[in-house]
């Protein structure tokens, strides 16, 4: 059976695969645009604010509660390990069976409650509870439903559409340090978290409530797309995508979750200066998403993925080993561009090789495994810093992760594969 992605047109364009007629013209295009906008704002909130925004508050917790770096990064680890392996598979099944909209709504509400709840804690058990809730919000309202919704509405320009949707992470991640800094200065860090929870609902829920699922002909994919999930799991390309994604996500997450701690407590950056570096990373992630989405529509996604993983590997040593603000800023730019393409390229190459029909379940497995890496890596790097007094060893570990991911990509095919 051939796995392929020869779904040849954008659903929003209204053309059938053989180019004979147009689907519901402008109305269909509006629905596709609405889906894209809903995914943008969902990513802005559930990932940009609720995931990438929370490390901004770690140093406040270390200073106020006397927690270690290992403890403040362990909330993310425990949440992802407890929630990801169970609910990631379930979320993928729900999306394939019932569509992504309902799951996205639930995820947004859960993520908002989790972020607001973290503004009420003073003990580690409370911290772990709300971080676990945040992990559930990410699974339900983050990349899994957004990737499938975009993949079903768009085909020939899928990379561009995915890149635009993923800009939400970049804009959210870039804005949240400045928003958080302003709120902390005015209200304190705990009230700031509660207000961010409310902001998640206001930003992302309205459009998600009115978005429509893709029509059936878009959801099922082409005749060549196999629904045999077990056959897909047994292929070497799936194993390579899984391994490469896990390694790269470990490198990205380990860096991102420790960045504010490193800048604020090790490099003694002021809150404003640390905010500038974090915003530089996430600002250039916007460039990365646009650039990598554009490249993925024009060149082999395999080589675009390789470029992304190598950019991540190149940026990490400049950040943690750079001896001047200029070197750290240079590393932030390289890492940011790689970060922007990292999560974007995974569903694109998976859809290209295996098609759309089982994409939700495949991404549920990939992102569940990635969630484990995303959980464990920051904790390991934090513990290494606590044990050695330096981020040097952790930096080496992160570089190895990124390079292992790049090595796995070399074994991927350029197109669909036979199971």
C-alpha positions in Angstrom: 0.0 0.0 0.0 1.3 3.4 -0.9 1.4 6.2 1.7 1.4 9.5 -0.1 0.2 13.1 0.0 -0.9 13.7 -3.5 -3.9 15.6 -2.4 -3.1 18.2 -5.0 -5.1 21.4 -4.1 -5.9 23.7 -1.3 -9.4 22.9 0.0 -10.0 26.6 0.4 -9.3 27.2 -3.3 -12.4 25.1 -4.1 -10.8 22.8 -6.7 -11.2 19.1 -6.9 -8.0 17.1 -7.3 -8.5 16.8 -11.0 -9.1 20.5 -11.4 -12.7 20.0 -12.9 -14.7 22.3 -10.6 -14.6 24.6 -7.6 -16.0 23.9 -4.2 -18.4 26.4 -2.7 -16.2 29.2 -3.9 -15.8 32.2 -1.6 -17.8 30.7 1.3 -15.5 27.7 1.4 -12.5 30.0 1.3 -13.9 32.0 4.3 -14.3 28.9 6.3 -10.7 27.9 5.6 -9.5 31.3 6.5 -11.5 31.2 9.7 -10.0 27.8 10.6 -6.5 29.3 10.0 -7.3 32.3 12.3 -8.7 30.0 15.0 -5.6 27.9 15.0 -3.4 31.0 15.1 -5.0 32.3 18.2 -5.2 28.9 19.8 -1.5 28.5 19.3 -0.9 32.1 20.5 -2.6 31.2 23.8 -2.2 27.5 24.5 1.4 27.3 23.4 2.7 30.9 23.3 1.3 31.9 26.6 0.6 28.7 28.6 3.7 26.8 27.6 6.4 29.2 26.5 5.3 32.0 28.8 5.5 30.1 32.1 9.3 29.9 32.4 9.3 33.7 32.7 8.0 33.1 36.2 10.4 30.4 37.3 13.0 32.8 38.9 10.2 34.5 41.0 9.3 31.1 42.4 13.0 30.2 43.1 13.4 33.5 44.9 10.1 33.5 46.9 9.7 29.8 47.7 13.4 28.9 47.8 12.8 26.1 45.2 15.7 24.8 43.2 16.0 24.9 39.4 15.3 21.2 39.3 12.0 21.7 41.3 10.7 24.6 39.1 11.4 22.6 35.9 10.0 19.4 37.4 6.4 20.7 37.2 6.6 20.7 33.4 8.2 17.2 33.6 5.6 15.7 35.9 2.7 17.2 34.0 3.9 15.9 30.6 4.7 12.5 32.0 1.4 12.0 33.8 -0.8 13.5 31.1 1.0 13.1 27.8 1.2 9.3 27.4 -2.4 8.7 28.3 -4.3 11.7 26.8 -2.0 12.2 23.8 -3.3 8.9 22.3 -6.9 9.7 23.3 -6.7 13.2 21.8 -5.4 11.8 18.5 -8.3 9.3 18.3 -10.9 12.0 19.2 -9.6 14.3 16.5 -9.7 11.5 13.8 -13.1 10.4 14.9 -15.0 13.5 15.9 -12.9 16.4 14.5 -10.5 18.9 16.1 -12.9 21.7 17.1 -14.5 20.3 20.2 -11.1 19.2 21.6 -9.6 22.6 20.9 -12.4 24.4 22.9 -11.9 22.1 25.9 -8.1 22.6 25.7 -8.3 26.3 25.7 -10.5 26.4 28.8 -8.2 23.9 30.7 -5.1 25.9 29.8 -6.6 29.1 31.0 -7.6 27.5 34.3 -4.1 26.1 34.7 -2.3 29.3 34.2 -4.6 31.2 36.5 -4.3 28.4 39.1 -0.5 28.7 39.1 -1.0 32.3 40.3 -2.6 30.9 43.5 0.0 28.3 44.6 2.5 28.4 47.4 3.5 24.7 47.7 5.0 22.2 45.3 1.9 19.9 45.3 -0.2 22.8 44.1 2.4 23.7 41.5 2.5 20.1 40.2 -1.3 19.9 40.0 -1.8 23.0 37.9 1.2 22.2 35.7 -0.4 18.8 35.1 -3.6 20.6 34.2 -1.6 22.8 31.9 -0.2 19.8 30.1 -3.8 18.5 29.6 -4.7 21.9 28.1 -1.7 21.7 25.7 -2.7 18.1 24.6 -6.3 19.1 24.0 -6.0 22.6 22.6 -2.5 22.8 21.2 -0.7 21.3 18.1 -2.7 18.1 17.7 -6.1 19.6 16.8 -4.6 22.6 15.1 -2.3 20.5 12.9 -5.1 18.3 11.8 -7.6 21.2 11.2 -5.0 23.0 9.0 -4.0 19.8 7.1 -7.6 19.1 6.3 -8.4 22.5 5.0 -5.2 23.1 3.1 -3.3 20.8 0.7 -1.0 22.4 -1.9 -0.2 25.3 0.4 -0.2 23.3 3.5 3.3 24.4 4.5 2.4 28.1 4.2 -0.9 27.7 6.0 0.8 25.7 8.8 3.5 28.4 9.0 0.9 31.1 9.4 -0.9 29.2 12.1 2.3 28.5 14.0 3.0 32.2 13.9 0.6 32.3 16.8 3.2 30.6 18.9 5.9 33.2 17.9 3.7 36.2 18.5 2.3 34.8 21.7 5.8 33.8 23.0 7.2 37.2 21.9 4.4 39.2 23.5 4.0 37.3 26.8 7.4 38.3 28.4 6.6 42.0 27.9 3.0 41.6 29.0 4.1 39.5 32.0 6.8 42.0 32.8 4.3 44.9 32.8 1.7 42.9 34.8 4.4 41.8 37.4 5.6 45.4 37.8 2.1 46.6 38.4 0.4 43.7 40.3 3.0 41.2 41.3 3.8 37.8 39.6 0.9 35.8 41.1 -1.8 38.2 40.0 -0.1 38.5 36.6 -0.6 34.7 36.1 -4.3 35.0 37.0 -4.7 37.8 34.5 -2.9 35.8 31.8 -5.3 32.9 32.4 -8.2 35.3 31.6 -6.4 36.6 28.6 -6.1 33.1 27.1 -9.9 32.8 27.1 -10.5 36.2 25.6 -8.0 35.8 22.8 -8.6 32.3 21.6 -12.1 31.0 22.5 -14.4 33.3 20.4 -13.0 32.2 17.0 -12.8 28.6 18.0 -16.5 28.5 18.9 -17.5 29.5 15.4 -14.9 27.6 13.3 -16.2 24.8 11.1 -14.8 21.3 10.6 -13.4 20.6 7.1 -15.8 19.0 4.6 -15.6 15.2 4.4 -13.8 15.1 1.0 -11.0 17.1 2.7 -10.9 15.0 5.8 -10.5 11.6 4.1 -7.6 12.5 1.8 -6.8 10.7 -1.5 -7.4 7.1 -2.4 -3.7 6.4 -2.0 -3.8 7.4 1.7 -3.9 4.3 3.9 -5.9 4.1 7.1 -3.9 1.2 8.3 -2.4 2.6 11.5 -0.5 -0.6 12.4 1.2 -0.7 9.0 2.3 2.9 9.4 3.8 2.2 12.9 5.9 -0.6 11.5 7.6 1.5 8.9 11.2 2.8 9.3 10.2 6.4 8.3 7.7 6.6 11.2 10.4 5.4 13.6 12.8 8.0 12.2 10.3 10.8 12.5 9.5 9.8 16.0 13.1 9.5 17.1 14.2 12.7 15.3 11.3 14.7 16.7 11.9 13.5 20.2 15.5 14.5 20.1 14.9 17.9 18.6 12.0 18.7 21.0 14.3 17.7 23.9 16.9 20.2 22.7 14.4 23.0 22.1 12.5 22.5 25.4 15.6 22.0 27.5 17.0 25.3 26.2 13.8 27.3 26.4 12.7 26.2 29.8 16.1 27.1 31.4 16.7 30.3 29.4 15.3 32.8 31.9 16.9 31.0 34.8 20.3 31.1 33.1 20.0 34.8 32.1 18.5 36.0 35.4 20.3 34.0 38.0 23.5 32.9 36.3 24.3 35.8 34.0 22.7 38.4 36.4 20.6 40.0 33.6 18.0 42.4 34.8 14.3 41.4 34.3 14.1 43.9 31.4 17.4 42.6 29.8 16.3 38.9 30.2 12.9 39.8 28.6 14.7 41.3 25.6 16.7 38.1 25.0 13.6 35.9 25.4 11.7 38.1 23.0 14.6 37.9 20.6 14.3 34.1 20.5 10.6 34.1 20.1 10.6 37.0 17.7 12.9 35.2 15.3 10.8 32.1 15.7 8.2 34.1 13.8 10.8 34.5 11.0 11.5 30.8 11.2 7.9 29.8 10.9 7.3 31.9 7.8 10.6 31.0 6.2 10.4 27.2 6.9 6.7 27.1 5.9 7.7 28.7 2.6 10.6 26.4 2.0 8.5 23.3 2.9 6.1 24.1 0.0 9.0 24.4 -2.5 11.6 22.0 -1.5 11.9 18.5 0.0 10.6 18.6 3.6 13.3 16.2 4.6 16.0 18.8 3.9 14.0 21.6 5.4 13.7 19.5 8.6 17.4 18.8 8.6 18.1 22.6 8.3 15.8 23.3 11.2 17.5 20.8 13.5 21.0 22.0 12.6 20.0 25.6 13.3 18.8 24.5 16.8 22.1 22.8 17.4 24.1 25.8 16.2 22.3 28.3 18.4 22.5 26.5 21.7 26.3 26.9 22.4 26.2 30.6 21.6 23.4 31.0 24.3 25.0 29.0 27.1 28.7 29.4 26.3 28.7 32.9 24.8 30.9 35.3 26.8 29.2 38.5 25.7 25.7 39.8 25.2 26.4 39.9 21.4 27.2 36.2 21.3 24.2 35.3 23.4 22.0 37.5 21.1 23.4 35.8 18.0 22.6 32.4 19.6 19.1 33.6 20.4 18.6 34.5 16.7 19.8 31.2 15.3 18.0 29.2 18.0 14.8 31.2 17.4 14.7 30.5 13.7 15.2 26.8 14.4 12.6 26.9 17.1 10.1 28.5 14.7 10.4 25.6 12.3 10.7 22.8 14.7 7.1 22.0 15.7 5.9 23.2 12.3 7.8 20.7 10.1 6.8 17.6 12.1 3.2 17.4 11.0 4.1 18.5 7.5 6.6 15.7 6.8 4.3 13.2 8.6 1.4 14.2 6.3 3.6 14.1 3.2 4.7 10.5 3.9 1.6 9.0 5.5 -1.3 11.1 4.3 -4.2 12.7 6.2 -6.6 9.9 7.2 -4.5 8.7 10.2 -2.6 12.0 10.7 -4.3 12.7 14.1 -3.4 9.4 15.6 0.1 9.5 14.2 0.6 13.0 15.6 -0.9 11.9 18.9 1.9 9.3 19.2 4.6 11.6 18.0 3.6 14.5 20.2 3.1 12.2 23.2 6.6 10.9 22.8 7.8 14.5 22.2 5.9 15.5 25.4 8.0 13.1 27.4 11.2 14.6 26.0 9.8 18.1 26.5 9.1 17.2 30.1 12.3 15.3 31.0 14.9 17.4 29.2 14.4 20.8 31.1 14.5 18.9 34.4 17.7 17.1 33.5 19.4 20.3 32.4 18.2 22.0 35.6 19.4 19.2 37.8 22.8 19.2 36.0 23.0 23.0 36.8 22.1 22.3 40.4 24.8 19.6 40.7 27.7 21.3 38.8 27.0 24.9 39.3 27.2 25.5 35.6 25.1 25.0 32.4 28.2 23.8 30.4 27.4 20.1 30.8 23.7 20.7 30.1 24.7 22.6 27.0 26.6 19.7 25.6 23.7 17.4 26.3 21.3 19.7 24.4 23.7 19.9 21.4 23.9 16.1 21.2 20.1 15.9 21.3 19.8 18.3 18.3 22.5 16.5 16.3 20.9 13.1 16.9 17.6 14.4 15.6 19.4 15.7 12.4 21.1 12.4 11.9 17.7 10.6 12.0 16.3 13.0 9.4 19.0 11.8 6.9 17.3 8.4 6.7 13.8 9.7 5.7 12.5 9.4 2.2 11.6 12.4 0.1 8.0 11.2 -0.6 5.5 8.7 0.4 6.7 5.2 1.3 5.5 1.6 0.9 4.4 -0.2 4.1 
